[in-house]
Amino acid sequence: MIASTRVVAVKQGDVVKVLLSSVFGPYGVDDEYGRRLNVMELFHNQVTREQGLFSLRMNHPSFGLYLIAENLQAPTAVLDFPSFDRFKREVGKCYDIIGISFIVANLAKAKAMAEYVRKVSPKTKIVLGGHGTGLSNVQELIPCDFVCKGEGVAFFRALLEEDLSKPIKHPAIISTLNRKIMGVPLTGTAAVLIPGLGCVNACRFCATSHHFQKKYMGFLNTGKELFDTLTILERKLKVNEFFVMDENFLKNRIRAEEFMQELIEHNKYFFMGVFSSAETVQAVGVEFLVKLGIDFIWIGVESKRDIYTKTKGVDLKAIIAELRSYGIQVLGSGILFLEHHTKETIFEDIEYLIDLETDFVQFMELGPLPGTALYEDYLNAGKCKRSSNHIVEKPN
């Protein structure tokens, strides 16, 4: 069943034990569960992979699992990047609820994990979460009791009959693990900051925006809450650099201005890497970003011809040049295999993005991920090829 907003009791009396797990390894190998090219690294998988030996190598924790665990009263364990054997051993500890987070590419792994839970611990309730739940028939593909589509803290609090009104407590976790280049470990690290989820721009291909119903859900909604959280994380983790896990951090202009005032009043400075749309950068101004402590920014350029709300009327080359003149590193992201691309025109977008002279360049393939507007359009037009192995999606 798919859990609704109605509170569902999972156990009466005794304390409920919860396990939250990512999919099992090994990762980035050709086997029955995946492909060698699908490595579990953000930069080496999609940004710097073609740099070979000089590629940035690092792993990122499953931030959402730690956020959920931090905000439940029930005893909750997180199992991140386990082997299948490690997962099996943990299942043997008699959990009442096991949550499995996965993306569509790892559906086969999530299925194997859920089937194992059903086999050895049939009374355990299975919750599926993550972008893989964008599949409308996911409960037919993977044995489960509940499907969490969207924000996980409120979902689990309702499931466990806990207080939905409690403020969100931010977990103290670092942003990256195993950082190295040319095999040499990189010193220093950053913490992750999660001010909120989702983005109202709702680009038709964006799985994240559609996963959170094309809305923004704030966890830290004032500048003071941001400042206080960063101060706590700085003290606990001994860091002053932060990766802000927020689809469009500066979109909330009022919060950003309040945060600026907190920095001024406390004579404080943090270094932050953020995601931001070009139109938001233009609206707040580059000098504003510098004063906030932003030294890295990820911008979705997408295409020269396909103009989205976030790039409409923006001189991207000028904005990027100004950002870099202030020492802010820029990652520009483009999309290949758009509808207008041919063998000839695809290079127009490649050359356009390179000509913007960002510090990092990412090219992604246009893909109709389940749950997005793009997927629905393609499904209705009969453009989605069905797979006999893993995914069999049914039109609504």
MIMIKE-836282 format. One record per residue (C-alpha): residue in one letter; z, x, y; residue number from 1. Coordinates in Angstrom, 1 decimal. Example, Ala and Ser with C-alpha at 12.3 -4.5 7.8 and 13.67 -1.06 7.14 Angstrom:
BEGIN
atom code a&pz 7.8&px 12.3&py -4.5&pos 1 $
atom code s&pz 7.1&px 13.7&py -1.1&pos 2 $
***
This chain:
BEGIN
atom code m&pz 0.0&px 0.0&py 0.0&pos 1 $
atom code i&pz -0.4&px 1.0&py 3.6&pos 2 $
atom code a&pz 2.9&px 0.9&py 5.4&pos 3 $
atom code s&pz 2.9&px -1.4&py 8.5&pos 4 $
atom code t&pz 5.2&px -1.3&py 11.5&pos 5 $
atom code r&pz 7.6&px -3.4&py 9.5&pos 6 $
atom code v&pz 10.6&px -1.5&py 8.2&pos 7 $
atom code v&pz 10.3&px -0.8&py 4.5&pos 8 $
atom code a&pz 13.5&px 0.2&py 2.6&pos 9 $
atom code v&pz 12.7&px 2.9&py 0.0&pos 10 $
atom code k&pz 16.2&px 3.2&py -1.6&pos 11 $
atom code q&pz 19.5&px 1.4&py -1.3&pos 12 $
atom code g&pz 22.9&px 3.0&py -1.2&pos 13 $
atom code d&pz 22.5&px 6.7&py -1.9&pos 14 $
atom code v&pz 21.1&px 9.3&py 0.5&pos 15 $
atom code v&pz 17.3&px 9.5&py 0.4&pos 16 $
atom code k&pz 15.9&px 13.0&py -0.1&pos 17 $
atom code v&pz 12.5&px 13.8&py 1.4&pos 18 $
atom code l&pz 9.9&px 16.5&py 0.7&pos 19 $
atom code l&pz 7.0&px 17.2&py 3.1&pos 20 $
atom code s&pz 4.3&px 19.5&py 1.8&pos 21 $
atom code s&pz 0.9&px 20.9&py 2.8&pos 22 $
atom code v&pz -1.7&px 21.3&py 0.1&pos 23 $
atom code f&pz -1.4&px 24.1&py -2.3&pos 24 $
atom code g&pz -3.1&px 27.5&py -2.5&pos 25 $
atom code p&pz -4.9&px 29.7&py -3.2&pos 26 $
atom code y&pz -7.1&px 29.1&py -0.1&pos 27 $
atom code g&pz -10.6&px 30.3&py 0.7&pos 28 $
atom code v&pz -11.7&px 30.7&py -2.9&pos 29 $
atom code d&pz -14.4&px 29.1&py -4.9&pos 30 $
atom code d&pz -12.7&px 26.9&py -7.5&pos 31 $
atom code e&pz -12.5&px 23.3&py -8.6&pos 32 $
atom code y&pz -10.6&px 22.4&py -5.4&pos 33 $
atom code g&pz -12.5&px 24.1&py -2.6&pos 34 $
atom code r&pz -14.9&px 26.8&py -1.3&pos 35 $
atom code r&pz -14.5&px 30.4&py -0.4&pos 36 $
atom code l&pz -15.6&px 29.8&py 3.2&pos 37 $
atom code n&pz -12.8&px 27.2&py 3.9&pos 38 $
atom code v&pz -10.1&px 29.7&py 4.7&pos 39 $
atom code m&pz -6.8&px 28.6&py 6.1&pos 40 $
atom code e&pz -7.1&px 30.5&py 9.4&pos 41 $
atom code l&pz -8.1&px 29.0&py 12.7&pos 42 $
atom code f&pz -9.7&px 32.1&py 14.3&pos 43 $
atom code h&pz -11.2&px 33.8&py 11.2&pos 44 $
atom code n&pz -12.5&px 30.5&py 10.0&pos 45 $
atom code q&pz -14.2&px 29.2&py 13.2&pos 46 $
atom code v&pz -13.9&px 31.6&py 16.1&pos 47 $
atom code t&pz -14.1&px 35.3&py 15.2&pos 48 $
atom code r&pz -15.3&px 35.2&py 11.6&pos 49 $
atom code e&pz -18.6&px 36.9&py 12.4&pos 50 $
atom code q&pz -16.8&px 39.9&py 13.9&pos 51 $
atom code g&pz -16.1&px 41.0&py 10.4&pos 52 $
atom code l&pz -13.6&px 43.8&py 10.3&pos 53 $
atom code f&pz -12.7&px 43.1&py 13.9&pos 54 $
atom code s&pz -11.9&px 39.5&py 13.4&pos 55 $
atom code l&pz -8.5&px 38.2&py 14.5&pos 56 $
atom code r&pz -6.5&px 37.3&py 11.4&pos 57 $
atom code m&pz -3.5&px 35.0&py 11.5&pos 58 $
atom code n&pz -2.1&px 31.8&py 9.9&pos 59 $
atom code h&pz -0.5&px 28.8&py 11.6&pos 60 $
atom code p&pz 2.3&px 26.8&py 10.2&pos 61 $
atom code s&pz 1.9&px 23.0&py 9.6&pos 62 $
atom code f&pz 3.5&px 22.0&py 12.9&pos 63 $
atom code g&pz 3.6&px 18.3&py 12.2&pos 64 $
atom code l&pz 5.6&px 18.7&py 9.0&pos 65 $
atom code y&pz 8.3&px 20.6&py 10.8&pos 66 $
atom code l&pz 8.3&px 18.1&py 13.7&pos 67 $
atom code i&pz 8.9&px 15.2&py 11.3&pos 68 $
atom code a&pz 11.6&px 17.0&py 9.4&pos 69 $
atom code e&pz 13.4&px 18.0&py 12.6&pos 70 $
atom code n&pz 13.7&px 14.3&py 13.6&pos 71 $
atom code l&pz 14.9&px 12.6&py 10.4&pos 72 $
atom code q&pz 18.5&px 12.0&py 9.5&pos 73 $
atom code a&pz 17.6&px 12.1&py 5.8&pos 74 $
atom code p&pz 17.8&px 15.5&py 4.1&pos 75 $
atom code t&pz 14.2&px 16.8&py 4.4&pos 76 $
atom code a&pz 12.6&px 19.9&py 3.0&pos 77 $
atom code v&pz 9.3&px 21.4&py 4.2&pos 78 $
atom code l&pz 7.0&px 23.2&py 1.7&pos 79 $
atom code d&pz 4.3&px 25.0&py 3.7&pos 80 $
atom code f&pz 1.4&px 27.0&py 2.0&pos 81 $
atom code p&pz 2.9&px 26.7&py -1.5&pos 82 $
atom code s&pz 1.2&px 27.6&py -4.8&pos 83 $
atom code f&pz 0.7&px 24.7&py -7.2&pos 84 $
atom code d&pz 3.5&px 26.1&py -9.4&pos 85 $
atom code r&pz 5.8&px 26.3&py -6.4&pos 86 $
atom code f&pz 5.1&px 22.7&py -5.6&pos 87 $
atom code k&pz 5.7&px 21.7&py -9.2&pos 88 $
atom code r&pz 9.1&px 23.4&py -9.2&pos 89 $
atom code e&pz 10.1&px 21.6&py -6.0&pos 90 $
atom code v&pz 9.0&px 18.2&py -7.4&pos 91 $
atom code g&pz 11.5&px 18.8&py -10.2&pos 92 $
atom code k&pz 14.4&px 18.6&py -7.7&pos 93 $
atom code c&pz 14.2&px 14.7&py -7.8&pos 94 $
atom code y&pz 13.0&px 13.8&py -4.3&pos 95 $
atom code d&pz 12.9&px 10.1&py -3.4&pos 96 $
atom code i&pz 9.9&px 10.5&py -1.1&pos 97 $
atom code i&pz 7.2&px 13.2&py -1.2&pos 98 $
atom code g&pz 4.8&px 13.4&py 1.8&pos 99 $
atom code i&pz 1.5&px 15.2&py 1.3&pos 100 $
atom code s&pz -0.5&px 16.2&py 4.4&pos 101 $
atom code f&pz -4.2&px 17.0&py 4.0&pos 102 $
atom code i&pz -7.6&px 17.0&py 5.6&pos 103 $
atom code v&pz -10.7&px 15.5&py 4.0&pos 104 $
atom code a&pz -11.9&px 18.9&py 2.7&pos 105 $
atom code n&pz -8.7&px 19.2&py 0.7&pos 106 $
atom code l&pz -8.8&px 15.7&py -0.8&pos 107 $
atom code a&pz -9.0&px 17.1&py -4.4&pos 108 $
atom code k&pz -5.8&px 19.1&py -3.9&pos 109 $
atom code a&pz -3.9&px 16.2&py -2.5&pos 110 $
atom code k&pz -5.1&px 14.1&py -5.4&pos 111 $
atom code a&pz -3.9&px 16.7&py -7.9&pos 112 $
atom code m&pz -0.5&px 16.9&py -6.2&pos 113 $
atom code a&pz 0.0&px 13.1&py -6.2&pos 114 $
atom code e&pz -1.1&px 12.8&py -9.8&pos 115 $
atom code y&pz 1.4&px 15.4&py -10.8&pos 116 $
atom code v&pz 4.2&px 13.6&py -8.9&pos 117 $
atom code r&pz 3.3&px 10.3&py -10.6&pos 118 $
atom code k&pz 3.4&px 12.0&py -14.0&pos 119 $
atom code v&pz 6.7&px 13.8&py -13.8&pos 120 $
atom code s&pz 8.6&px 11.7&py -11.2&pos 121 $
atom code p&pz 7.2&px 8.1&py -11.4&pos 122 $
atom code k&pz 10.0&px 6.7&py -9.3&pos 123 $
atom code t&pz 9.3&px 9.0&py -6.3&pos 124 $
atom code k&pz 7.5&px 7.3&py -3.5&pos 125 $
atom code i&pz 4.3&px 9.2&py -2.3&pos 126 $
atom code v&pz 3.3&px 9.2&py 1.3&pos 127 $
atom code l&pz -0.1&px 10.5&py 2.4&pos 128 $
atom code g&pz -0.6&px 11.8&py 5.9&pos 129 $
atom code g&pz -2.9&px 14.0&py 8.0&pos 130 $
atom code h&pz -6.6&px 13.6&py 9.0&pos 131 $
atom code g&pz -7.5&px 12.9&py 5.4&pos 132 $
atom code t&pz -6.1&px 9.4&py 5.8&pos 133 $
atom code g&pz -9.1&px 8.6&py 8.0&pos 134 $
atom code l&pz -10.8&px 7.6&py 4.7&pos 135 $
atom code s&pz -10.5&px 3.8&py 4.7&pos 136 $
atom code n&pz -10.2&px 3.8&py 0.9&pos 137 $
atom code v&pz -7.9&px 6.8&py 0.5&pos 138 $
atom code q&pz -5.3&px 4.7&py -1.4&pos 139 $
atom code e&pz -8.0&px 4.1&py -4.1&pos 140 $
atom code l&pz -8.8&px 7.8&py -4.3&pos 141 $
atom code i&pz -5.3&px 9.2&py -4.4&pos 142 $
atom code p&pz -2.2&px 7.6&py -6.1&pos 143 $
atom code c&pz 0.2&px 6.7&py -3.3&pos 144 $
atom code d&pz 2.8&px 4.2&py -2.1&pos 145 $
atom code f&pz 2.3&px 4.6&py 1.7&pos 146 $
atom code v&pz -0.4&px 5.9&py 4.0&pos 147 $
atom code c&pz 0.7&px 7.3&py 7.4&pos 148 $
atom code k&pz -2.2&px 7.0&py 9.8&pos 149 $
atom code g&pz -1.2&px 8.5&py 13.1&pos 150 $
atom code e&pz 2.2&px 9.7&py 14.4&pos 151 $
atom code g&pz 4.6&px 10.7&py 11.6&pos 152 $
atom code v&pz 8.0&px 10.7&py 13.2&pos 153 $
atom code a&pz 8.1&px 7.0&py 14.0&pos 154 $
atom code f&pz 6.5&px 6.2&py 10.6&pos 155 $
atom code f&pz 9.1&px 8.0&py 8.6&pos 156 $
atom code r&pz 12.0&px 6.7&py 10.7&pos 157 $
atom code a&pz 10.8&px 3.1&py 10.1&pos 158 $
atom code l&pz 10.3&px 3.9&py 6.4&pos 159 $
atom code l&pz 13.9&px 5.2&py 6.2&pos 160 $
atom code e&pz 15.3&px 2.5&py 8.4&pos 161 $
atom code e&pz 16.4&px 5.1&py 11.0&pos 162 $
atom code d&pz 16.8&px 4.7&py 14.7&pos 163 $
atom code l&pz 13.3&px 4.5&py 16.2&pos 164 $
atom code s&pz 14.6&px 4.9&py 19.8&pos 165 $
atom code k&pz 16.1&px 8.4&py 19.3&pos 166 $
atom code p&pz 14.6&px 11.1&py 21.5&pos 167 $
atom code i&pz 12.3&px 13.5&py 19.8&pos 168 $
atom code k&pz 14.0&px 16.8&py 19.0&pos 169 $
atom code h&pz 11.6&px 19.8&py 19.2&pos 170 $
atom code p&pz 11.5&px 22.2&py 16.2&pos 171 $
atom code a&pz 11.9&px 25.9&py 16.9&pos 172 $
atom code i&pz 9.0&px 27.4&py 15.1&pos 173 $
atom code i&pz 6.6&px 30.3&py 15.9&pos 174 $
atom code s&pz 2.9&px 29.6&py 16.5&pos 175 $
atom code t&pz 1.4&px 32.2&py 14.2&pos 176 $
atom code l&pz 2.2&px 34.2&py 11.1&pos 177 $
atom code n&pz 0.6&px 37.3&py 9.6&pos 178 $
atom code r&pz -1.1&px 38.4&py 12.8&pos 179 $
atom code k&pz -3.3&px 41.4&py 12.4&pos 180 $
atom code i&pz -6.6&px 43.0&py 13.2&pos 181 $
atom code m&pz -8.4&px 45.7&py 11.1&pos 182 $
atom code g&pz -5.4&px 45.3&py 8.8&pos 183 $
atom code v&pz -3.0&px 46.5&py 11.5&pos 184 $
atom code p&pz -0.1&px 44.1&py 12.3&pos 185 $
atom code l&pz -0.1&px 42.8&py 15.8&pos 186 $
atom code t&pz 3.3&px 43.0&py 17.6&pos 187 $
atom code g&pz 4.8&px 40.1&py 19.4&pos 188 $
atom code t&pz 4.4&px 36.4&py 18.7&pos 189 $
atom code a&pz 4.5&px 33.0&py 20.4&pos 190 $
atom code a&pz 6.3&px 29.8&py 19.8&pos 191 $
atom code v&pz 4.6&px 26.4&py 19.5&pos 192 $
atom code l&pz 5.2&px 23.6&py 22.0&pos 193 $
atom code i&pz 4.2&px 20.1&py 21.2&pos 194 $
atom code p&pz 4.5&px 17.9&py 24.3&pos 195 $
atom code g&pz 2.5&px 15.0&py 22.9&pos 196 $
atom code l&pz -0.3&px 13.9&py 20.6&pos 197 $
atom code g&pz -3.8&px 12.4&py 21.1&pos 198 $
atom code c&pz -6.3&px 12.3&py 23.9&pos 199 $
atom code v&pz -7.7&px 9.4&py 25.9&pos 200 $
atom code n&pz -11.1&px 11.0&py 26.4&pos 201 $
atom code a&pz -11.9&px 9.9&py 22.8&pos 202 $
atom code c&pz -15.1&px 11.9&py 22.3&pos 203 $
atom code r&pz -17.0&px 10.2&py 19.5&pos 204 $
atom code f&pz -16.7&px 13.1&py 17.1&pos 205 $
atom code c&pz -13.1&px 14.0&py 17.7&pos 206 $
atom code a&pz -10.9&px 13.4&py 14.6&pos 207 $
atom code t&pz -7.7&px 14.1&py 16.5&pos 208 $
atom code s&pz -8.3&px 11.5&py 19.3&pos 209 $
atom code h&pz -9.2&px 8.8&py 16.8&pos 210 $
atom code h&pz -6.3&px 9.7&py 14.5&pos 211 $
atom code f&pz -4.0&px 8.7&py 17.3&pos 212 $
atom code q&pz -5.9&px 5.6&py 18.2&pos 213 $
atom code k&pz -7.6&px 7.2&py 21.3&pos 214 $
atom code k&pz -4.2&px 7.1&py 23.1&pos 215 $
atom code y&pz -1.8&px 9.8&py 24.3&pos 216 $
atom code m&pz 1.7&px 9.7&py 22.9&pos 217 $
atom code g&pz 4.1&px 11.8&py 24.9&pos 218 $
atom code f&pz 7.2&px 13.5&py 23.3&pos 219 $
atom code l&pz 8.1&px 15.5&py 26.5&pos 220 $
atom code n&pz 7.2&px 13.1&py 29.3&pos 221 $
atom code t&pz 8.7&px 14.8&py 32.4&pos 222 $
atom code g&pz 8.5&px 18.3&py 33.8&pos 223 $
atom code k&pz 12.3&px 18.8&py 33.3&pos 224 $
atom code e&pz 12.0&px 17.9&py 29.6&pos 225 $
atom code l&pz 9.2&px 20.5&py 29.3&pos 226 $
atom code f&pz 11.2&px 23.1&py 31.1&pos 227 $
atom code d&pz 14.4&px 22.5&py 29.2&pos 228 $
atom code t&pz 12.6&px 22.6&py 25.8&pos 229 $
atom code l&pz 10.8&px 25.9&py 26.7&pos 230 $
atom code t&pz 14.1&px 27.4&py 27.8&pos 231 $
atom code i&pz 15.8&px 26.4&py 24.5&pos 232 $
atom code l&pz 12.8&px 27.8&py 22.4&pos 233 $
atom code e&pz 12.8&px 31.0&py 24.4&pos 234 $
atom code r&pz 16.5&px 31.5&py 23.7&pos 235 $
atom code k&pz 16.3&px 30.6&py 20.0&pos 236 $
atom code l&pz 13.1&px 32.5&py 19.1&pos 237 $
atom code k&pz 13.4&px 35.4&py 21.6&pos 238 $
atom code v&pz 9.9&px 34.7&py 23.0&pos 239 $
atom code n&pz 8.3&px 33.9&py 26.4&pos 240 $
atom code e&pz 4.8&px 33.1&py 25.2&pos 241 $
atom code f&pz 3.9&px 29.6&py 23.9&pos 242 $
atom code f&pz 0.9&px 27.9&py 22.3&pos 243 $
atom code v&pz 0.8&px 24.4&py 23.6&pos 244 $
atom code m&pz -0.3&px 22.0&py 20.9&pos 245 $
atom code d&pz -1.6&px 19.2&py 23.0&pos 246 $
atom code e&pz -5.2&px 18.0&py 23.1&pos 247 $
atom code n&pz -5.4&px 17.9&py 26.9&pos 248 $
atom code f&pz -2.1&px 19.3&py 28.3&pos 249 $
atom code l&pz -2.9&px 19.0&py 32.0&pos 250 $
atom code k&pz -4.2&px 15.5&py 31.8&pos 251 $
atom code n&pz -0.7&px 14.3&py 32.8&pos 252 $
atom code r&pz -0.9&px 15.6&py 36.3&pos 253 $
atom code i&pz 2.5&px 14.3&py 37.4&pos 254 $
atom code r&pz 4.3&px 16.0&py 34.5&pos 255 $
atom code a&pz 2.5&px 19.3&py 35.2&pos 256 $
atom code e&pz 3.6&px 19.1&py 38.9&pos 257 $
atom code e&pz 7.2&px 18.3&py 38.0&pos 258 $
atom code f&pz 7.1&px 21.3&py 35.6&pos 259 $
atom code m&pz 5.8&px 23.5&py 38.4&pos 260 $
atom code q&pz 8.8&px 22.5&py 40.5&pos 261 $
atom code e&pz 11.2&px 23.4&py 37.7&pos 262 $
atom code l&pz 9.6&px 26.8&py 37.5&pos 263 $
atom code i&pz 10.0&px 27.4&py 41.2&pos 264 $
atom code e&pz 13.6&px 26.1&py 41.4&pos 265 $
atom code h&pz 14.7&px 28.3&py 38.5&pos 266 $
atom code n&pz 12.5&px 31.3&py 39.5&pos 267 $
atom code k&pz 11.1&px 31.3&py 35.9&pos 268 $
atom code y&pz 7.8&px 32.1&py 34.4&pos 269 $
atom code f&pz 6.4&px 31.4&py 30.9&pos 270 $
atom code f&pz 3.1&px 32.4&py 29.4&pos 271 $
atom code m&pz 1.1&px 29.6&py 27.8&pos 272 $
atom code g&pz -2.1&px 29.0&py 25.9&pos 273 $
atom code v&pz -3.5&px 25.5&py 26.2&pos 274 $
atom code f&pz -6.3&px 23.1&py 25.4&pos 275 $
atom code s&pz -7.9&px 21.4&py 28.4&pos 276 $
atom code s&pz -11.0&px 19.5&py 29.3&pos 277 $
atom code a&pz -13.3&px 20.9&py 32.0&pos 278 $
atom code e&pz -12.9&px 17.9&py 34.2&pos 279 $
atom code t&pz -9.1&px 18.3&py 34.1&pos 280 $
atom code v&pz -9.3&px 22.0&py 35.1&pos 281 $
atom code q&pz -11.5&px 21.0&py 38.0&pos 282 $
atom code a&pz -9.1&px 18.3&py 39.1&pos 283 $
atom code v&pz -6.0&px 20.5&py 39.1&pos 284 $
atom code g&pz -7.6&px 23.7&py 40.3&pos 285 $
atom code v&pz -7.5&px 27.2&py 38.8&pos 286 $
atom code e&pz -4.7&px 28.4&py 41.1&pos 287 $
atom code f&pz -2.5&px 25.6&py 39.8&pos 288 $
atom code l&pz -3.0&px 26.9&py 36.2&pos 289 $
atom code v&pz -2.1&px 30.4&py 37.2&pos 290 $
atom code k&pz 1.1&px 29.2&py 38.8&pos 291 $
atom code l&pz 2.0&px 27.3&py 35.6&pos 292 $
atom code g&pz 1.7&px 30.5&py 33.6&pos 293 $
atom code i&pz -1.4&px 29.6&py 31.7&pos 294 $
atom code d&pz -3.2&px 32.8&py 30.5&pos 295 $
atom code f&pz -5.4&px 31.3&py 27.7&pos 296 $
atom code i&pz -7.4&px 28.1&py 27.8&pos 297 $
atom code w&pz -9.6&px 26.4&py 25.2&pos 298 $
atom code i&pz -12.4&px 24.3&py 26.7&pos 299 $
atom code g&pz -14.8&px 22.0&py 24.9&pos 300 $
atom code v&pz -18.3&px 22.7&py 26.3&pos 301 $
atom code e&pz -20.1&px 21.0&py 23.4&pos 302 $
atom code s&pz -23.7&px 21.0&py 24.7&pos 303 $
atom code k&pz -26.0&px 21.5&py 27.7&pos 304 $
atom code r&pz -27.8&px 18.2&py 27.1&pos 305 $
atom code d&pz -25.1&px 15.9&py 25.5&pos 306 $
atom code i&pz -22.8&px 15.3&py 28.5&pos 307 $
atom code y&pz -19.4&px 13.9&py 27.8&pos 308 $
atom code t&pz -16.9&px 12.4&py 30.2&pos 309 $
atom code k&pz -14.9&px 15.7&py 30.1&pos 310 $
atom code t&pz -17.9&px 17.8&py 31.3&pos 311 $
atom code k&pz -19.7&px 15.3&py 33.6&pos 312 $
atom code g&pz -20.2&px 16.7&py 37.1&pos 313 $
atom code v&pz -18.5&px 20.0&py 36.3&pos 314 $
atom code d&pz -20.1&px 23.4&py 37.1&pos 315 $
atom code l&pz -18.9&px 25.0&py 33.9&pos 316 $
atom code k&pz -20.2&px 28.5&py 34.7&pos 317 $
atom code a&pz -18.4&px 28.5&py 38.1&pos 318 $
atom code i&pz -15.1&px 27.2&py 36.6&pos 319 $
atom code i&pz -15.1&px 29.7&py 33.8&pos 320 $
atom code a&pz -15.9&px 32.6&py 36.1&pos 321 $
atom code e&pz -13.0&px 31.6&py 38.3&pos 322 $
atom code l&pz -10.6&px 31.3&py 35.4&pos 323 $
atom code r&pz -11.6&px 34.7&py 34.2&pos 324 $
atom code s&pz -11.3&px 36.2&py 37.7&pos 325 $
atom code y&pz -7.6&px 35.3&py 37.6&pos 326 $
atom code g&pz -7.1&px 36.9&py 34.2&pos 327 $
atom code i&pz -7.1&px 33.7&py 32.2&pos 328 $
atom code q&pz -8.8&px 34.1&py 28.8&pos 329 $
atom code v&pz -11.3&px 31.3&py 28.0&pos 330 $
atom code l&pz -12.5&px 30.0&py 24.6&pos 331 $
atom code g&pz -15.7&px 28.0&py 24.9&pos 332 $
atom code s&pz -16.5&px 25.6&py 22.1&pos 333 $
atom code g&pz -19.9&px 24.2&py 21.4&pos 334 $
atom code i&pz -21.5&px 21.9&py 18.8&pos 335 $
atom code l&pz -24.5&px 22.6&py 16.6&pos 336 $
atom code f&pz -26.8&px 20.2&py 14.8&pos 337 $
atom code l&pz -26.5&px 17.5&py 17.4&pos 338 $
atom code e&pz -29.0&px 14.6&py 17.1&pos 339 $
atom code h&pz -31.4&px 16.3&py 19.6&pos 340 $
atom code h&pz -31.4&px 19.7&py 17.9&pos 341 $
atom code t&pz -34.5&px 21.1&py 16.3&pos 342 $
atom code k&pz -35.2&px 24.6&py 15.1&pos 343 $
atom code e&pz -36.2&px 25.4&py 18.6&pos 344 $
atom code t&pz -33.9&px 23.3&py 20.8&pos 345 $
atom code i&pz -30.7&px 24.4&py 19.0&pos 346 $
atom code f&pz -31.0&px 27.8&py 20.6&pos 347 $
atom code e&pz -30.9&px 26.2&py 24.0&pos 348 $
atom code d&pz -27.3&px 25.2&py 23.4&pos 349 $
atom code i&pz -26.5&px 28.6&py 21.8&pos 350 $
atom code e&pz -27.8&px 30.5&py 24.7&pos 351 $
atom code y&pz -26.2&px 28.1&py 27.2&pos 352 $
atom code l&pz -22.8&px 28.6&py 25.7&pos 353 $
atom code i&pz -23.2&px 32.4&py 25.5&pos 354 $
atom code d&pz -24.4&px 32.5&py 29.1&pos 355 $
atom code l&pz -21.2&px 30.9&py 30.3&pos 356 $
atom code e&pz -19.5&px 34.3&py 29.5&pos 357 $
atom code t&pz -16.3&px 33.1&py 27.9&pos 358 $
atom code d&pz -14.0&px 35.5&py 26.2&pos 359 $
atom code f&pz -14.3&px 33.7&py 22.9&pos 360 $
atom code v&pz -17.1&px 31.5&py 21.6&pos 361 $
atom code q&pz -16.8&px 28.9&py 18.9&pos 362 $
atom code f&pz -19.7&px 27.0&py 17.4&pos 363 $
atom code m&pz -18.8&px 24.0&py 15.3&pos 364 $
atom code e&pz -21.1&px 21.7&py 13.2&pos 365 $
atom code l&pz -21.5&px 18.1&py 14.2&pos 366 $
atom code g&pz -19.8&px 16.3&py 11.3&pos 367 $
atom code p&pz -19.0&px 12.5&py 11.0&pos 368 $
atom code l&pz -15.4&px 12.8&py 9.9&pos 369 $
atom code p&pz -13.9&px 9.5&py 8.6&pos 370 $
atom code g&pz -12.0&px 7.6&py 11.2&pos 371 $
atom code t&pz -14.2&px 8.7&py 14.2&pos 372 $
atom code a&pz -16.6&px 6.6&py 16.2&pos 373 $
atom code l&pz -19.4&px 9.0&py 15.1&pos 374 $
atom code y&pz -18.6&px 8.3&py 11.4&pos 375 $
atom code e&pz -18.6&px 4.5&py 11.9&pos 376 $
atom code d&pz -21.9&px 4.7&py 13.7&pos 377 $
atom code y&pz -23.5&px 6.8&py 10.9&pos 378 $
atom code l&pz -22.0&px 4.7&py 8.2&pos 379 $
atom code n&pz -23.3&px 1.5&py 9.8&pos 380 $
atom code a&pz -26.7&px 3.1&py 10.2&pos 381 $
atom code g&pz -26.8&px 4.2&py 6.6&pos 382 $
atom code k&pz -26.8&px 7.9&py 7.5&pos 383 $
atom code c&pz -23.7&px 9.0&py 5.5&pos 384 $
atom code k&pz -24.5&px 10.5&py 2.1&pos 385 $
atom code r&pz -22.0&px 9.4&py -0.6&pos 386 $
atom code s&pz -20.5&px 12.0&py -2.9&pos 387 $
atom code s&pz -20.0&px 11.3&py -6.6&pos 388 $
atom code n&pz -17.3&px 14.0&py -6.8&pos 389 $
atom code h&pz -14.6&px 13.5&py -4.2&pos 390 $
atom code i&pz -15.3&px 10.9&py -1.5&pos 391 $
atom code v&pz -16.7&px 7.4&py -2.0&pos 392 $
atom code e&pz -16.4&px 5.6&py 1.3&pos 393 $
atom code k&pz -16.9&px 1.9&py 1.5&pos 394 $
atom code p&pz -18.4&px 0.4&py 4.6&pos 395 $
atom code n&pz -16.2&px -2.2&py 6.3&pos 396 $
***
